[in-house]
């Protein structure tokens, strides 16, 4: 099974660092900031995903999308056939809390994605002190699962939570596929 997951959010919130970490892509950590232009697609295999009562593996396409609104005209193409959306933001930047509402309405609400297909990651920059309380979010965002990430202090916790998220998305895709197959049979 192939899963297309979009990693979206404001500029300079840490999407690329997270994408590199989650896909085991090695790039210079702590290098100078270089904004993503359009999108980077990282492909990897994820094993032992809990899919109901069995464990499965799947191919993952992690689309690291630019946070700059100048790429807004590309968004419909990015959203096509996506199976899940991860919104990354820096909870220490007040404007990010407002901006992620736009990301939500454009990428999640407009596609009719279910909560299990979504994940919020409050990504803490190195040395920020990592306040792990739930930030003040808009009501529609409060319904989504939220994890805090700090790749310096708790990297494996982030990987484990992302792995759980992939399992939820895969379970939803499997159930949808089964329903479609049953509708053809009956």
N, C-alpha and C positions, 0 to 999 in steps of 0.2 A: 504494500500500500504506500502511496506517495501523499505526503502532507505538505501543503503550502501555508507557511506561517509568516505573517507580516509583523515586522518589528518597527513600530512607529513612535513618534513623539517629537517634542520640541528639539531644536538645534542644541547641540552641546550638552545633552543630558546623559550621554554614555551608551547610546544604542550600539555603536560599533564595537566598543570594548566588551559589552555583554554578548554581542553576536559572535565575536571571535572566541570568547571564553566558552559559550554554550556549544559551539560547533567544533571546539578543539583546534581552531585555526590559530597558528602561531604568527603573531606580528609583534613588532616591538612595543612592549608595554611601557607606558609613560612617554611615548614619543610626542612630538609637537602635534597639536590639534590640527586635523585636516578634515574639513567637512565632507561628508558623503555627497557625491554628485549623482542625483537620481536615485539609483538603487545598487546594492551589491547583493548577489545571491550566493549564499553559502549552502552547500549540500553536504549532508552527513547522514549516517544511519544511526537510529536510536534503537537500542535493544531492551528486552525485558519490560516493555510497556504493559501495564496492567489493563487488559481489555476484558472486563467482566470477570469471568472465571478462568481465563487463560492469559499467559504472557505472550506478547507478540513483538516483532520488530517492524520498523517501517523506515522508509526513506523520508528525510525531512529536507525541504527547501526553506531556508530561513532568509527572508527578504529584508535586508537591512536598508530601510527607506530613509531618504534624506528628510531632515526636519525643516528644511527651508521651504516656505510657501511659494517660492518661485517655481517649484516643481509640481504645483497643484494640478496643472493640466495633464500630468502623467498619472495621477491618482486612479482614475477609472481603469487604466490598463493594469496597474499594480493590484487592484482589488479583484480583478477577474480570476475566478476559480480559487480564491483563497479559502482556506479551511479554518483559519483562526487569526486573531489579532492580539498582539502584545503591545500595550502602550507603556513606554518607558518615560519617566520624568524625574527631575531632580526636586525632591520635596523642599529643599532649602532655597529654591528660587520661586518666589511668590507668583510670578507671571506664568510659570509652568502649570500651576494648579488651575488657572483659567484657560490656558491654551489647550490642555488635554480635553476640555469639553468639546472643542472643535474637532479634535482627532476622533473622539467618541462618535459624534453625530455623523461625521463623514465616513468613517471606516467601519463602524459597528452598527449603529442605528440604521443607516441607509441600506446596509446589506441584510438586515434582519438576523444578525448573528445572535445566538443564544449565549447566556452568561458563561456556560462551560467552555465556549469557544474563545473566551476572552481572558486576559490576565493583565493586571496593572503591576508594574514594577517600579517601586520608589527606589531609584538608584542613587546611592550615596557616594559622592566623590571621595577619593582617599583623603583622610585627615579631617573629614567634616564632622565627626562626632556621632554620626548615625543615630538620630532620634527615631526609634522604631514604633512610635505611636501612629495611629492612623491619621493621615493629614486631613484637613477640612476639605472635603470634596463635594461636588454637586451631587444631588440625590441619585441621578441615574448612574453615576460612577461608584457610589457607595454599594451598589448591588453586585459589583464585580469583585472577584477574588483579588487580593492585594498581597504582594510579598515585598519585603525590603531586601535590597541587595547591597552588599559591601564586599567587593571582590578581594579586598585585602584581609578582612577579618573572618568572613564566613562563606568562602567561595563554594564549598560543597553543598551547603544548605540551599544556595541559589540553584545549583545544578539539579538537586533533588526535587525542589519545587517545580522547576521547569519540566522535569521528567514526568512528574505527576500530571501537570497541565497537558503535556503531549498525550498521555494515556487517556485523559478525559476527551480530548479532541478525537483521538482514534476510536474510542468507544462510540462517540456520536456518529462518526462516519460509518462505522460498521453497522450500527442500528439503522441508519438511513439506507444503506445499501441493502440490508435485509428486507426493509419495508418495500423498497423498489422492486426487489426480486419477487417478493410475495404478491405484489400488485400485478406483476406480469403473469404469474402462475394462476391467480384466481380470476 
